[in-house]
Amino acid sequence: MRKKYRLIPLILVALFFIVGCSSSKSSTHKKEVNLAMIAELTSGDLTTVVDTNTFTMLKNIQEGLYRFDENNRLQKALVKEDPEVSEDKMTYTFHLREDAKWSSGDSVTARDFEYGWKRMCDPKIGASGAYFFDNVIKNAHQVLYEHAPMETLGVKALDDYTLEVRLDRPIPYFLDLLAHALYLPHNQKAIEKFGDKFGSSSETMVYNGPFVLKDWTGSTLKWSYEKNPDYWDKDNVHVDKINIQVIKEDATGAHLFEAGKLDWVQLRGEYAKQYAQNPYFVSVPQNTSVYLTMNQTKKSLLRNKNLRLAISHAYDRQPLTDQVLGDGSIPLGTVTPTNLVKLENGKDYTEEVSDQQKKDVALARTYLERAKEELGQDQFELEYLAVDDESSKLTAEYLQGQIQESLPGVKVIIKTVPAKSLYPTLGKLDYDMARTSWGPDFFDPSTFLDLFTSDSKYNFGKYKNTNYDYYVHQAKFEHAKDNNLRLEDMKKAESLFLQEAGVSTMYARALATLHHPRLKKLFIDPLTGQQTYKFIEISD
C-alpha cells in the first residue's frame, strides 16, 4: 500500500533530510552525534510501547524481517531473499539470514519471531500493539478475543531459519507492515531471565540491531546508542555513538544548538517562528494526525455527544498552527490527514469526507444548549490532561482560552503529567480531554479508522458505534479486493465518526528543526515520525 500511494510530491520531498554535525565543540569523537528528544523513553518491552520516541529507540536497537532505507524504500533486513507466496496471497514463507546475532551471543531465529508475535497476541499480556496483528495474521482476532488456542495463530517456525506466516486476507502492503517495530522478534531467554524487569532499563534488554542502548535506567533524561559490534551489517553503520538528551524547553534546545552542543533539535511555538529564517532551520511535513481525545465513559461529562460537538466547534485551528505552534503544521478537519490517499477522480480522500470540524461559535453554542438540557446542568468543569513539554502546555492554554470564551459556563482545568504517564493515565480513563496523536503505518485511511473501533486498544476515549464498526469491517473484509468500495466504506465511517465528535480533530503535524548540514541521512518517516539512525553519515 505504501508504494501505491507514493505519488505525493510534498511528502516525498520530506522523506529524509540532511542533518548536520556541529563544530568540534559538539562532540569529542569524530563519529559521535548529539540529538535532542522532547520526551522520555517508556519501556523496552514491545508489548507496552505506544509512543513515537520509544518506537524510534526500538527500531534502532532491533532488527526485523524488513526495514525502510533512507529513501523510504522497503529493504530486506533479516530475510535473505524474497518470500515464497501462495497463489491466494495468504501464505508467506520467509527464509532468514543465518549470520544475525543477539547481543547475548544467540542466533536470531525464526522461533524468535514466532514467540514474539504470539506474545503480542496473548490476551493475558494485553499488548498495546495487538491491533496490528488483528485481522492480519490468521486467527489473531480469535486468539485475542474469542479464546482460540495460541497454536492456531498463523505464524510458525518451520525450522531455525524458515518462518511461515498465514494471513486472514490478502494484504497488498503486508511486507510494508513487517517493517514496523511491532513485528520485531522477541528474545525469549531474556524475557524469562529478567521477568517483570525486562525492558525497564538498558541493562535488562538484548539487542540485534545496528545499535546498543546505553545508560538508560528507565527514568534518565540522557542515554546513548553505541554501534553494535555483533550486528550482521555493521560495515554499513557509519557512526560510533549517538548521544540523546531529553529537552522539553525550546529555549534550552536552541541555546545548546547555537553553542555547538547539539547537532539536531526540534523547535515549537515561539522558537519555531523565531528561527524560521535561520539557515539551519528545516520544517519537515508529517502525516501525523493530532486530535483531542475525549473520555466518553460514564466517568466524564463528555459522554454527551452534544457537549463533544460543542468543544469541537469552539476553537480555531488556524491560529493554533500559525501562531501557537508555528512549526509548519496545518489545520485538520478530518482524522485522516490530507495528502495521504488520492482517489481515482484525482481528489484527495479527505475532500469527500463530510461533517469536517472547524470553528463555528454559533453552532458550538447550539450544541452546548442541547448538552445542558440533556445533562441537566448549566456549568461544566472539564479536566484537560497535558504533557509537561512547552508545545503541549501552550496548546492546552490556547484551547482553554478558546473553549471558555466560546462556551459560557464551560471551565477547562489543565493538569500536566510527564510524557511517559500520559497513556497509562488515558488507559485508566482518569481524564476528560487530552491531546493525542497518531502517525500512520501505511498509506491508507484504515490506519487511522481502525483506532476507533469498539475493540481497539487505542480507542482511549472509548467511542462506540455499531455502524462505525460495520463500515470498518466491510472495508477490511467484504470489500477487501475492491479498492473503490473499500474507500467508500471508509468515507462513511469517518463521516459518521466526525458527526459524533468521536475525537476533536486539530492538525497534521510538521517538525520544525535546527540542524547542521554535515550530518547526513537522518531519516524521519513522514508517516510515523520515527527516526532511523542506521544510515547516518558525517561529511568532512
C-alpha positions as CSV (number, residue, x, y, z in Angstrom):
1,M,0.0,0.0,0.0
2,R,2.9,2.3,0.7
3,K,4.1,2.1,-2.9
4,K,0.6,2.5,-4.3
5,Y,0.0,5.9,-2.8
6,R,3.6,7.3,-3.0
7,L,2.8,9.8,-5.7
8,I,2.6,12.8,-3.4
9,P,5.5,15.3,-4.2
10,L,5.2,17.2,-0.9
11,I,5.5,14.1,1.2
12,L,8.3,12.6,-1.0
13,V,10.4,15.7,-0.6
14,A,10.3,15.4,3.1
15,L,11.1,11.7,3.4
16,F,14.6,12.5,4.6
17,F,16.8,15.4,5.1
18,I,20.4,16.2,5.8
19,V,21.0,17.0,9.4
20,G,24.4,18.3,10.5
21,C,27.1,17.6,12.9
22,S,28.1,20.8,14.6
23,S,31.6,22.0,15.2
24,S,34.2,20.1,17.1
25,K,32.7,21.6,20.3
26,S,29.6,19.4,19.9
27,S,31.4,16.1,20.0
28,T,34.6,14.7,21.4
29,H,34.6,11.9,18.9
30,K,34.7,12.3,15.1
31,K,31.8,9.9,14.7
32,E,29.6,10.9,17.5
33,V,26.3,12.7,17.0
34,N,24.3,14.7,19.6
35,L,20.5,14.8,19.2
36,A,17.6,16.1,21.4
37,M,14.3,14.4,22.0
38,I,11.2,16.1,23.6
39,A,10.0,13.2,25.7
40,E,11.4,10.3,27.8
41,L,11.5,6.7,26.8
42,T,8.8,4.5,28.3
43,S,9.8,0.8,28.0
44,G,11.9,-1.6,26.1
45,D,9.1,-4.2,26.1
46,L,7.3,-4.1,22.8
47,T,4.0,-5.2,24.5
48,T,3.7,-1.9,26.3
49,V,5.0,0.7,23.8
50,V,2.7,3.3,22.2
51,D,4.8,6.5,21.8
52,T,7.0,7.7,18.9
53,N,10.2,8.3,20.8
54,T,10.2,4.7,22.2
55,F,9.4,3.2,18.9
56,T,12.4,5.2,17.5
57,M,14.6,3.6,20.1
58,L,13.3,0.0,19.4
59,K,13.8,0.4,15.6
60,N,17.4,1.4,16.1
61,I,18.4,-1.3,18.6
62,Q,16.4,-4.2,17.0
63,E,16.1,-5.6,13.5
64,G,13.1,-7.3,11.9
65,L,12.4,-9.0,8.6
66,Y,12.3,-5.7,6.7
67,R,13.1,-2.0,7.2
68,F,12.8,1.2,5.2
69,D,16.0,2.8,3.9
70,E,16.9,6.5,4.0
71,N,14.9,7.0,0.8
72,N,11.8,5.3,2.3
73,R,12.2,2.2,0.1
74,L,11.5,-1.2,1.6
75,Q,14.7,-3.1,2.2
76,K,15.4,-6.7,3.2
77,A,16.8,-6.9,6.8
78,L,16.7,-10.4,8.4
79,V,15.2,-12.1,5.3
80,K,17.9,-13.1,2.8
81,E,15.6,-13.4,-0.3
82,D,12.1,-12.7,-1.5
83,P,9.4,-14.8,0.3
84,E,7.5,-17.6,-1.3
85,V,3.9,-16.5,-1.7
86,S,0.9,-18.8,-2.2
87,E,-1.4,-18.3,-5.2
88,D,-4.1,-16.9,-2.9
89,K,-1.7,-14.4,-1.4
90,M,-2.4,-15.6,2.1
91,T,0.6,-17.7,2.9
92,Y,4.2,-16.3,3.0
93,T,7.3,-18.4,3.6
94,F,10.4,-16.4,4.7
95,H,14.0,-17.6,4.7
96,L,16.1,-15.8,7.3
97,R,19.8,-15.0,7.1
98,E,21.9,-17.1,9.3
99,D,24.5,-14.6,10.4
100,A,22.3,-12.4,12.7
101,K,23.1,-12.5,16.4
102,W,21.6,-11.2,19.6
103,S,24.0,-9.3,21.9
104,S,23.8,-12.3,24.2
105,G,25.5,-14.3,21.5
106,D,22.5,-16.4,20.5
107,S,21.5,-16.6,16.8
108,V,18.4,-14.7,15.7
109,T,16.0,-17.4,14.5
110,A,12.5,-17.9,13.1
111,R,11.5,-19.0,16.6
112,D,12.1,-15.5,17.9
113,F,9.5,-14.2,15.5
114,E,7.0,-17.0,16.3
115,Y,7.5,-16.4,20.1
116,G,7.3,-12.6,19.7
117,W,4.2,-12.5,17.6
118,K,2.4,-14.9,19.8
119,R,3.4,-12.8,22.8
120,M,2.0,-9.7,21.1
121,C,-1.3,-11.7,20.5
122,D,-1.5,-13.2,24.0
123,P,-4.7,-11.9,25.6
124,K,-3.2,-12.5,29.1
125,I,-0.4,-10.0,28.3
126,G,-2.8,-7.4,26.6
127,A,-0.2,-5.9,24.3
128,S,-0.9,-2.3,23.3
129,G,0.1,-3.2,19.7
130,A,-2.0,-6.3,19.4
131,Y,-4.3,-4.4,17.0
132,F,-1.6,-4.5,14.4
133,F,-1.9,-8.3,14.2
134,D,-5.7,-8.4,14.5
135,N,-7.3,-9.3,11.1
136,V,-3.9,-9.5,9.6
137,I,-2.3,-12.7,10.9
138,K,-4.6,-15.8,10.6
139,N,-6.7,-16.3,13.7
140,A,-5.2,-13.3,15.6
141,H,-8.7,-12.0,16.2
142,Q,-9.9,-15.3,17.5
143,V,-6.9,-15.7,19.8
144,L,-7.2,-12.2,21.1
145,Y,-10.9,-12.0,21.7
146,E,-12.5,-15.5,21.3
147,H,-10.2,-17.7,23.4
148,A,-8.9,-19.6,20.5
149,P,-5.7,-21.7,21.3
150,M,-2.5,-19.8,20.6
151,E,-1.4,-22.8,18.4
152,T,-3.9,-21.7,15.8
153,L,-2.2,-18.3,15.3
154,G,-0.9,-18.1,11.7
155,V,2.8,-18.0,12.5
156,K,5.2,-21.0,12.7
157,A,8.9,-21.6,12.6
158,L,9.3,-24.5,10.2
159,D,13.0,-24.7,11.3
160,D,15.5,-22.2,12.8
161,Y,15.6,-20.1,9.7
162,T,12.3,-20.6,7.9
163,L,9.2,-18.8,9.0
164,E,5.7,-19.5,7.7
165,V,3.1,-16.8,8.0
166,R,-0.6,-17.3,7.1
167,L,-2.9,-14.2,6.7
168,D,-6.6,-13.7,7.3
169,R,-7.0,-12.0,4.0
170,P,-4.8,-10.9,1.0
171,I,-3.0,-7.7,2.1
172,P,-1.1,-5.9,-0.7
173,Y,1.0,-3.9,1.7
174,F,1.8,-6.9,4.1
175,L,5.6,-6.6,3.6
176,D,5.4,-2.9,4.5
177,L,3.7,-3.9,7.7
178,L,6.6,-6.2,8.6
179,A,9.0,-3.2,8.7
180,H,7.0,-1.8,11.7
181,A,8.6,-2.2,15.1
182,L,5.6,-4.2,16.4
183,Y,6.7,-7.1,14.1
184,L,10.2,-7.3,15.6
185,P,11.4,-10.6,17.1
186,H,11.4,-11.2,20.9
187,N,14.2,-12.9,22.8
188,Q,12.6,-15.5,25.0
189,K,15.6,-16.2,27.1
190,A,16.0,-12.5,28.0
191,I,12.3,-12.1,28.8
192,E,12.3,-15.1,31.0
193,K,15.6,-14.1,32.7
194,F,14.5,-10.6,33.6
195,G,10.9,-11.3,34.2
196,D,8.8,-8.2,35.1
197,K,12.0,-6.1,34.9
198,F,12.5,-6.9,31.2
199,G,12.8,-3.7,29.2
200,S,12.9,-1.4,32.3
201,S,16.5,-0.3,31.6
202,S,19.3,-0.8,29.0
203,E,20.7,-3.5,31.3
204,T,17.6,-5.6,31.1
205,M,17.4,-5.8,27.3
206,V,19.2,-7.6,24.5
207,Y,19.9,-6.3,21.0
208,N,20.1,-7.5,17.4
209,G,20.1,-4.2,15.6
210,P,22.6,-1.5,14.4
211,F,22.9,0.0,17.9
212,V,23.0,-1.0,21.6
213,L,21.2,1.2,24.1
214,K,23.4,2.5,26.9
215,D,22.9,4.4,30.2
216,W,19.1,4.3,30.3
217,T,17.8,3.4,33.7
218,G,14.1,3.7,32.9
219,S,13.8,7.3,34.0
220,T,17.0,9.1,32.9
221,L,16.8,12.1,30.5
222,K,20.1,11.2,28.8
223,W,21.1,8.0,27.1
224,S,23.2,6.9,24.1
225,Y,23.2,4.4,21.3
226,E,26.6,2.7,20.6
227,K,27.4,0.8,17.4
228,N,26.6,-2.9,17.8
229,P,29.8,-4.9,17.2
230,D,27.6,-8.0,16.7
231,Y,25.3,-6.5,14.1
232,W,25.3,-8.5,10.9
233,D,25.5,-5.3,8.7
234,K,27.9,-3.3,11.0
235,D,30.1,-2.4,8.0
236,N,27.2,-0.1,6.8
237,V,26.8,1.7,10.1
238,H,29.0,4.8,9.9
239,V,28.7,6.4,13.3
240,D,30.1,5.0,16.6
241,K,27.8,6.7,19.1
242,I,24.6,8.8,19.2
243,N,24.0,10.8,22.3
244,I,20.5,11.6,23.2
245,Q,19.1,14.0,25.8
246,V,15.5,15.0,26.6
247,I,15.0,18.7,26.3
248,K,11.5,19.9,27.0
249,E,12.1,23.7,26.8
250,D,12.7,25.0,23.4
251,A,14.9,27.9,24.7
252,T,17.3,25.3,26.2
253,G,17.4,23.3,22.9
254,A,18.1,26.3,20.8
255,H,20.8,27.6,23.1
256,L,22.6,24.2,23.1
257,F,22.4,24.0,19.3
258,E,23.9,27.5,19.0
259,A,26.6,26.6,21.5
260,G,27.6,23.7,19.3
261,K,26.4,21.0,21.8
262,L,23.6,19.7,19.7
263,D,23.5,18.6,16.1
264,W,19.7,18.4,15.8
265,V,16.8,19.7,17.8
266,Q,13.1,20.1,17.4
267,L,11.6,23.6,17.9
268,R,8.0,24.5,18.6
269,G,5.8,27.6,19.2
270,E,7.6,30.9,19.5
271,Y,11.0,29.4,18.9
272,A,9.9,27.7,15.7
273,K,8.7,31.1,14.4
274,Q,11.8,32.9,15.7
275,Y,14.2,30.6,13.9
276,A,12.2,30.3,10.7
277,Q,14.7,32.4,8.7
278,N,17.7,30.8,10.3
279,P,19.9,29.0,7.7
280,Y,19.9,25.8,9.9
281,F,16.0,25.8,10.1
282,V,14.1,23.0,8.3
283,S,10.4,22.2,8.6
284,V,9.6,18.6,7.8
285,P,5.9,17.8,6.9
286,Q,4.5,14.7,8.6
287,N,1.3,12.7,8.1
288,T,0.8,12.5,11.9
289,S,-2.8,13.4,12.9
290,V,-3.1,15.3,16.2
291,Y,-6.5,15.4,17.8
292,L,-8.3,16.0,21.1
293,T,-9.3,12.6,22.7
294,M,-12.4,12.9,24.8
295,N,-13.4,10.5,27.5
296,Q,-16.8,9.1,26.6
297,T,-17.4,6.8,29.5
298,K,-19.7,7.5,32.5
299,K,-16.7,9.0,34.3
300,S,-16.9,12.1,32.1
301,L,-19.5,14.7,31.0
302,L,-18.1,14.2,27.5
303,R,-20.1,11.0,27.2
304,N,-22.6,13.5,25.9
305,K,-22.3,13.8,22.1
306,N,-23.6,17.4,22.0
307,L,-21.0,18.6,24.6
308,R,-18.3,16.9,22.5
309,L,-19.6,18.7,19.3
310,A,-19.7,22.0,21.2
311,I,-16.0,21.6,22.1
312,S,-15.1,20.6,18.6
313,H,-16.6,23.7,17.1
314,A,-15.4,26.1,19.8
315,Y,-11.8,26.7,18.7
316,D,-10.0,28.0,15.7
317,R,-7.3,25.6,14.3
318,Q,-5.6,28.1,12.0
319,P,-4.2,30.4,14.8
320,L,-3.2,27.3,16.7
321,T,-1.0,26.1,13.9
322,D,0.2,29.5,12.7
323,Q,0.7,31.4,16.0
324,V,0.9,28.9,18.8
325,L,2.9,26.1,17.1
326,G,4.5,28.0,14.2
327,D,6.3,24.8,13.0
328,G,4.6,24.3,9.7
329,S,1.7,22.1,11.0
330,I,-1.6,22.6,9.1
331,P,-5.2,22.6,10.4
332,L,-7.1,19.4,10.0
333,G,-10.9,18.9,9.9
334,T,-10.6,15.1,9.5
335,V,-8.9,12.3,11.3
336,T,-7.1,11.1,8.1
337,P,-4.6,13.8,7.1
338,T,-4.6,15.3,3.6
339,N,-2.0,14.2,1.1
340,L,-2.2,10.6,2.3
341,V,-4.6,9.0,-0.3
342,K,-5.7,10.1,-3.7
343,L,-8.9,8.9,-5.3
344,E,-9.3,7.7,-8.9
345,N,-11.1,11.0,-9.7
346,G,-7.9,12.9,-8.7
347,K,-9.4,14.3,-5.5
348,D,-7.8,13.9,-2.1
349,Y,-9.7,11.3,0.0
350,T,-10.4,13.9,2.7
351,E,-12.3,16.1,0.3
352,E,-15.1,13.5,0.2
353,V,-15.4,13.1,4.0
354,S,-18.4,15.1,5.3
355,D,-19.0,16.8,8.6
356,Q,-15.5,18.1,8.9
357,Q,-14.8,20.0,12.1
358,K,-14.0,23.7,12.2
359,K,-14.7,26.7,14.5
360,D,-18.3,27.9,14.4
361,V,-19.2,29.6,17.7
362,A,-22.9,29.9,16.9
363,L,-23.1,26.2,16.1
364,A,-21.0,25.3,19.2
365,R,-23.4,27.2,21.5
366,T,-26.3,25.5,19.9
367,Y,-24.8,22.1,20.8
368,L,-23.9,23.4,24.3
369,E,-27.6,24.3,24.9
370,R,-28.6,20.8,23.9
371,A,-26.0,19.4,26.2
372,K,-27.2,21.5,29.1
373,E,-30.7,20.2,28.6
374,E,-29.7,16.6,28.3
375,L,-27.3,16.6,31.2
376,G,-29.5,18.8,33.4
377,Q,-26.8,21.4,34.4
378,D,-25.6,24.8,33.2
379,Q,-22.0,24.7,34.4
380,F,-19.3,22.2,33.2
381,E,-15.8,21.7,34.6
382,L,-13.5,19.6,32.3
383,E,-10.0,18.4,33.0
384,Y,-7.5,18.8,30.2
385,L,-4.6,16.4,30.5
386,A,-1.4,17.9,29.0
387,V,2.2,16.6,28.7
388,D,4.7,18.8,30.5
389,D,6.6,20.0,27.5
390,E,6.4,23.5,26.1
391,S,4.3,22.8,23.0
392,S,1.7,20.7,24.9
393,K,1.3,23.4,27.6
394,L,1.0,26.2,25.0
395,T,-1.6,24.2,23.1
396,A,-3.5,23.4,26.3
397,E,-3.6,27.1,27.3
398,Y,-4.8,28.1,23.8
399,L,-7.6,25.6,23.8
400,Q,-8.6,26.6,27.4
401,G,-8.9,30.2,26.3
402,Q,-10.8,29.5,23.1
403,I,-13.2,27.0,24.7
404,Q,-14.0,29.1,27.7
405,E,-14.6,32.2,25.5
406,S,-16.8,30.4,23.0
407,L,-18.8,28.3,25.6
408,P,-20.1,30.3,28.6
409,G,-20.4,28.0,31.6
410,V,-17.6,25.7,30.5
411,K,-14.4,25.8,32.6
412,V,-11.3,23.9,31.5
413,I,-8.7,22.9,34.1
414,I,-5.2,22.0,32.9
415,K,-3.4,19.1,34.5
416,T,0.2,18.4,33.4
417,V,1.9,15.0,33.5
418,P,5.2,13.6,32.2
419,A,5.1,12.1,28.7
420,K,5.5,8.6,30.0
421,S,2.5,9.0,32.2
422,L,0.1,10.2,29.5
423,Y,-1.1,6.9,28.0
424,P,-1.2,5.0,31.3
425,T,-3.5,7.8,32.6
426,L,-5.6,7.6,29.5
427,G,-5.9,3.9,29.9
428,K,-7.3,4.4,33.4
429,L,-9.8,6.9,32.0
430,D,-8.8,9.4,34.6
431,Y,-9.3,12.5,32.5
432,D,-11.8,14.4,30.3
433,M,-9.7,15.6,27.4
434,A,-6.2,15.1,26.2
435,R,-4.2,16.0,23.1
436,T,-3.1,12.7,21.4
437,S,-1.7,11.8,18.0
438,W,-1.3,9.0,15.6
439,G,1.3,8.5,12.9
440,P,0.0,6.2,10.1
441,D,1.7,2.9,9.5
442,F,0.9,2.8,5.8
443,F,-0.8,4.9,3.1
444,D,-4.5,4.0,3.8
445,P,-7.3,5.6,5.9
446,S,-7.7,2.3,7.7
447,T,-4.5,3.0,9.7
448,F,-6.5,5.8,11.4
449,L,-10.0,4.4,11.3
450,D,-9.0,1.1,12.9
451,L,-8.1,3.0,16.1
452,F,-11.6,3.8,17.0
453,T,-13.5,0.5,16.6
454,S,-15.1,-0.7,19.8
455,D,-12.4,-3.3,20.5
456,S,-9.4,-1.2,19.7
457,K,-6.7,-0.8,22.3
458,Y,-6.0,2.7,21.0
459,N,-9.6,3.8,21.4
460,F,-8.7,5.8,24.5
461,G,-11.9,7.8,24.5
462,K,-14.0,4.6,24.3
463,Y,-16.0,5.8,21.3
464,K,-18.6,3.1,20.4
465,N,-20.9,2.9,17.5
466,T,-22.0,-0.4,15.8
467,N,-22.5,1.3,12.4
468,Y,-18.9,2.7,12.5
469,D,-17.7,-0.8,13.4
470,Y,-19.7,-2.2,10.5
471,Y,-18.2,0.2,7.9
472,V,-14.7,-0.5,9.0
473,H,-15.3,-4.3,8.9
474,Q,-16.8,-4.0,5.4
475,A,-13.7,-2.2,4.2
476,K,-11.4,-4.7,5.7
477,F,-13.1,-7.9,4.7
478,E,-16.2,-7.9,2.5
479,H,-14.7,-5.3,0.1
480,A,-11.0,-6.0,0.6
481,K,-10.4,-6.8,-3.0
482,D,-12.3,-3.8,-4.4
483,N,-10.4,-0.6,-3.5
484,N,-13.2,1.8,-4.6
485,L,-15.7,0.0,-2.4
486,R,-13.2,0.0,0.5
487,L,-12.7,3.7,0.2
488,E,-16.5,4.3,0.1
489,D,-16.8,2.3,3.3
490,M,-14.1,4.3,5.0
491,K,-15.6,7.6,3.9
492,K,-18.9,6.6,5.5
493,A,-17.1,5.5,8.7
494,E,-15.0,8.7,9.0
495,S,-18.0,11.0,8.3
496,L,-20.1,9.2,11.0
497,F,-17.2,9.5,13.4
498,L,-16.9,13.3,12.9
499,Q,-20.7,13.7,13.1
500,E,-20.5,12.3,16.6
501,A,-17.2,14.0,17.5
502,G,-15.5,10.7,18.3
503,V,-12.5,13.0,18.7
504,S,-11.9,16.7,18.1
505,T,-9.6,17.0,15.1
506,M,-6.8,19.5,15.3
507,Y,-3.9,19.5,12.9
508,A,-1.4,17.5,10.9
509,R,2.0,17.8,12.5
510,A,5.2,19.1,11.0
511,L,8.6,19.0,12.6
512,A,10.4,22.4,12.9
513,T,14.1,21.7,13.4
514,L,17.5,23.2,13.6
515,H,20.3,21.1,12.0
516,H,23.8,21.3,10.6
517,P,24.4,20.1,7.0
518,R,27.4,17.9,7.8
519,L,25.3,15.2,9.4
520,K,23.6,13.4,6.5
521,K,20.8,10.8,6.1
522,L,18.9,11.1,9.4
523,F,15.7,9.6,8.1
524,I,12.5,10.7,9.6
525,D,9.5,8.6,8.5
526,P,6.8,11.0,7.2
527,L,4.2,8.5,8.3
528,T,5.2,7.7,11.9
529,G,7.7,10.4,12.7
530,Q,10.1,7.7,13.9
531,Q,13.8,8.3,13.3
532,T,16.3,5.9,11.7
533,Y,20.0,6.2,12.6
534,K,21.5,3.3,10.7
535,F,22.1,5.3,7.6
536,I,23.6,8.5,9.2
537,E,26.8,9.7,7.7
538,I,29.1,12.6,8.7
539,S,30.7,14.6,6.0
540,D,34.1,16.3,6.4
